[in-house]
Amino acid sequence: MAISTEPRITDNGNTVAAGPGSGSLLSAFAALAAVAAFVLAAVAIIVVSTKDSGSPTGAAASASPPVTVTLSEFSISPNRIVVPKGGKLNVVNNGSQVHNLEIKEGPKSKDLKAGESETLDVSNLAIGSYEVVCTIPGHADSGMKGTLEVVERGGLVASDQASAAGHDAHTTPDYAAMDAKMTEGINKFLDAAKSGQPLTKGTGNQKLAPTILADGTKQFELEAKIAEWEVEPGKTVQAWTYNGMVPSPWIRVEPNDKVRVVLKNSLPASTDIHFHGITTPFNADGVAPLTQPYIQPGETYVYEFTAPGRHELGMYHPHNHGHIAIPNGMFGVFQVGDVPLPTGKVVNGKSLPDVIDVSQELPMVLNDAGVIGLSLNGKSFPATAPIVSKVGEWVMVHYYNEGLQAHPMHLHHLPQLVIAKDGFPLESPYYADTINVAPGERYTVLVRAESAIDVGAWAYHCHILNHAENDNGLFGMVTAWVIQ
């Protein structure tokens, strides 16, 4: 793939007063209670001070503040947690997903929603080093792991004291180092785009050719199995897949086609296939054990149905054990016919032509969890594939959200013409630069560069900022749209 535009990044790189009528009996009681509380507090201070005088192991010594540990996508900060013997942790979820903190051989927090926190008592832990992880599936593999060191109360060095006070010793980020990492990642991405050589092994969304049976039925063969999948350079995971790829093979049929899907289960668990957004008969809906028996490991199962007589745009994935299988990679595109084009319409004062020739039709499957993590089409930046088109070309993109949260997909400079929602064509298409795609949703957009001013490599990413950038630069749900 030759790219004539060759951008290159360098390293330069209020107090309320009581009213006149407030002197009631309740006010008098409140005043007396306040005085009593003050006296009791003063006595308590005197007692504690007297009891603990000269004793480093008394109540005053145990009153050191909890060590704050912050969870986010996908990190535990500080990564090396230091706490004095007998201390506590203040675990805070500062991310947008559910996280938790487990100390191996120790306590575990509850599953914390975004913004929640919990005090974790670690006073029973002996002096030593412990592994800490987030146990939400895939989060530890995405980077949420670290160590907890329990030390003698008087033996903290300066950096440990900073950590025990609830913040990292290096409170000022090394911005120059961060810029260098950002530069390195972007240049890797651009070099791969120019050469056409991917940075990782494996490509998802490959169209699956059917076997045509004697009666014209289109038969598609799938194997559910765990396979190695390289999400980003150097990061290979054990993904749950159909036919060993993420996203799974792209299945396309035409309206009224007879369809036969043969599934071999090579997983360690029972499974099924749900054709999300596709009209099927009840016995082919793929919800074991409601509509069919479980497909046990080693078994083969056949789905047969006639495709609807209209276009539909859906996905296929397991329903049984879906909370494990789907985040870890088992999802694919299932398409019936073509999404109708809004030819001849006027949108926001702009007239669309009577004929729209689509040069590329591209799926963009979004994920944010499991071993795959924050990704576009099963890859994390800089391994994400760029979209390359020329001035004047129409490109169609289908968004599919197979993740656990919504993603606002933002394309710089080039407006996206939204023409369909969940495969249903919109009577009133509209332009947007950011499209929020919730779990299970599909959106179809058209993008067209119109003049030389559009030439360049335009950033294209989820606009939840920590889904696209961290201290190592761009990562996760980021790619670029290159206009030649």
Order of alpha helices (4+ residues) and beta strands (2+ residues): alpha-beta-beta-beta-beta-beta-beta-beta-beta-alpha-alpha-beta-beta-beta-beta-beta-beta-beta-beta-alpha-beta-beta-beta-beta-beta-beta-beta-beta-beta-beta-beta-beta-beta-beta-beta-beta
